[in-house]
């Protein structure tokens, strides 16, 4: 793919470098996801973290990285991964059934994805056979509030357009992220209120006493 240059390069007067995730980066990317995203993301905070949960999501992320659509941001001086943008090619045949899932947390998180995707019916709604799936964006706490996440989205959208994608989609669970991507032109297609989510046993997935009006998952899309 010749379009990585639309994302890659230095930023913020050379303090950070955006670049494609290479196979040698996979372990560092997964560790970032475990350390930051799975402790900060609202749904994961409700579910609680466990090593089993982290390892399962890590294996899912590695499968997504095979599509070569993901990018990271590293601090130039330290070469430390400070942010990641995980993207993959979603088709009607996409699944992660080959990855063993045993933790309650992973089962609930994947249930959220399953239910919202069924509600959205994006392939039929937009008459597509594929779209770009933004699985997650994450930035280490010490590097937030500098515009890194917004810059990742902006660069990635240019890249995806050049690669021929017609639609970008993600399931957003954070009110801050929903507000940020709305400014970038993403539109809500559907939402799942966590008060209405049941797990695989038929029980409520979350304790209603822990939920607020902001605890919901929204599928948001942007046509490219």
C-alpha positions in Angstrom: 0.0 0.0 0.0 1.6 3.3 -1.1 -0.5 5.6 1.0 1.1 5.3 4.5 2.8 8.6 3.9 -0.5 10.3 4.5 -0.3 9.3 8.1 3.4 8.8 8.8 5.7 11.6 9.9 6.7 13.9 12.7 4.3 16.1 14.6 4.3 18.8 17.3 7.7 20.2 16.3 9.2 16.8 16.2 8.1 15.7 19.6 6.0 12.8 18.3 6.2 10.5 15.3 3.2 8.9 13.6 3.9 5.6 11.8 2.4 2.3 10.6 2.3 -0.5 13.1 4.9 -3.2 12.1 5.0 -6.8 13.3 7.9 -5.9 15.6 5.5 -3.4 17.3 2.7 -5.8 18.0 3.7 -6.7 21.6 4.2 -3.0 22.5 0.8 -2.1 21.0 -0.9 -4.9 22.9 0.8 -3.8 26.1 -0.4 -0.3 25.5 -4.0 -1.6 25.0 -3.8 -3.6 28.2 -2.2 -0.8 30.3 -4.3 2.1 29.1 -7.4 1.4 27.0 -8.7 -1.6 29.0 -8.3 0.4 32.3 -9.7 3.7 31.0 -12.5 2.8 28.5 -15.9 3.2 30.2 -17.2 -0.3 29.5 -14.0 -2.0 30.7 -14.1 0.2 33.8 -17.5 -1.2 34.6 -16.5 -4.7 33.9 -13.2 -4.6 35.8 -9.8 -5.7 34.5 -8.2 -9.2 34.7 -5.2 -10.7 33.0 -7.4 -13.2 31.2 -9.4 -10.3 29.8 -6.3 -8.4 28.7 -4.8 -11.5 27.0 -8.0 -12.2 25.1 -8.4 -8.7 23.8 -4.7 -8.7 23.0 -5.2 -11.7 20.7 -8.1 -10.0 19.0 -6.0 -6.9 18.5 -3.2 -8.9 16.9 -5.6 -10.4 14.4 -6.8 -6.9 13.5 -3.2 -5.8 13.0 -2.8 -8.3 10.1 -4.8 -5.9 7.9 -2.0 -3.3 8.0 -4.4 -0.4 8.6 -3.3 0.5 12.1 -0.9 3.2 13.3 0.9 4.2 16.4 2.4 7.4 17.8 5.8 7.2 19.5 7.6 9.8 21.5 10.6 10.8 19.5 13.2 11.0 22.3 12.2 7.8 24.1 10.7 5.7 21.2 7.9 4.9 23.6 4.5 4.1 22.2 2.2 6.7 23.6 -0.9 6.3 21.4 -2.4 3.7 19.0 -5.1 3.7 16.4 -6.4 0.1 15.7 -8.2 -0.2 12.4 -9.2 -3.3 10.3 -11.1 -4.2 7.2 -14.6 -5.3 8.2 -16.5 -7.6 5.8 -19.6 -9.7 6.2 -17.2 -12.7 6.8 -15.2 -11.0 9.5 -15.2 -12.8 12.9 -12.9 -13.7 15.8 -14.4 -17.1 16.5 -10.9 -18.8 16.3 -9.9 -16.9 19.5 -10.9 -18.7 22.7 -13.0 -16.4 24.9 -13.5 -17.4 28.5 -13.6 -14.2 30.6 -16.9 -12.6 31.5 -15.5 -9.2 30.5 -14.6 -10.2 27.0 -17.9 -11.9 26.5 -19.8 -8.8 27.5 -17.6 -6.5 25.4 -18.1 -8.7 22.3 -21.8 -8.9 23.1 -21.9 -5.1 22.9 -20.3 -5.2 19.5 -22.5 -8.0 18.3 -25.8 -6.3 19.3 -24.9 -2.9 18.0 -23.7 -4.3 14.7 -27.0 -6.1 14.3 -28.9 -2.9 15.1 -26.9 -0.9 12.6 -26.9 -3.3 9.7 -24.3 -1.2 7.9 -23.7 -3.5 4.9 -27.4 -3.3 4.0 -27.9 0.3 5.0 -25.0 1.6 2.9 -24.9 -1.2 0.3 -21.3 -2.1 1.0 -19.2 -5.2 1.0 -16.6 -3.7 3.4 -15.9 -0.8 5.6 -13.0 0.5 7.8 -13.6 -0.5 11.4 -12.0 1.8 14.1 -11.7 -0.7 16.9 -10.1 1.7 19.3 -7.9 4.7 19.8 -5.9 5.1 23.0 -3.5 7.6 24.3 -1.3 7.3 27.5 -2.5 9.7 30.2 0.8 11.7 30.3 0.3 12.6 26.6 -3.4 13.5 26.6 -4.9 16.9 26.0 -2.4 17.7 23.2 -4.6 16.8 20.2 -2.9 13.4 19.5 -6.2 11.4 19.2 -7.9 13.9 17.0 -4.7 14.1 14.8 -4.8 10.3 14.5 -8.4 10.3 13.3 -7.7 13.1 10.8 -4.7 11.4 9.3 -6.3 8.0 9.3 -9.3 9.3 7.4 -7.1 10.7 4.6 -5.3 7.3 4.5 -8.6 5.3 4.3 -9.9 7.6 1.5 -6.8 7.0 -0.5 -7.2 3.2 0.1 -10.6 3.3 -1.4 -12.8 2.9 1.7 -16.2 4.4 1.5 -17.2 4.3 5.1 -15.5 4.4 8.5 -17.3 3.0 11.6 -16.7 2.5 15.3 -18.6 1.7 18.5 -18.1 4.6 20.8 -18.6 4.2 24.5 -17.0 7.4 25.9 -18.9 10.6 25.9 -15.7 12.5 25.3 -14.8 10.4 22.3 -18.3 10.7 20.9 -18.1 14.4 21.1 -14.7 14.5 19.5 -15.6 12.4 16.5 -18.9 14.3 16.0 -16.7 17.3 15.4 -14.9 15.3 12.7 -18.2 14.5 10.9 -19.2 11.2 12.4 -22.9 10.6 12.7 -24.7 8.3 15.1 -26.5 5.4 13.5 -27.8 3.6 16.6 -27.1 3.2 20.3 -27.4 0.5 22.9 -28.4 1.6 26.4 -26.5 -0.6 28.9 -29.6 -0.8 31.0 -31.0 -3.0 28.2 -28.0 -5.3 27.7 -28.2 -8.9 28.7 -25.3 -11.4 28.9 -25.1 -14.9 27.4 -27.0 -16.3 30.4 -29.9 -13.9 30.1 -28.9 -11.8 33.0 -28.4 -8.0 33.0 -24.8 -7.5 31.9 -24.3 -4.5 34.2 -25.4 -3.5 37.6 -28.1 -0.8 37.1 -26.9 1.0 40.2 -23.5 1.7 38.5 -25.0 3.1 35.3 -25.5 6.7 34.3 -27.2 8.2 31.3 -23.8 8.3 29.6 -23.4 4.5 29.8 -24.3 3.4 26.3 -22.6 2.2 23.1 -23.2 4.2 19.9 -22.3 3.1 16.4 -21.1 6.2 14.6 -20.0 6.4 11.0 -18.5 8.8 8.5 -18.9 8.4 4.7 -15.5 8.9 3.0 
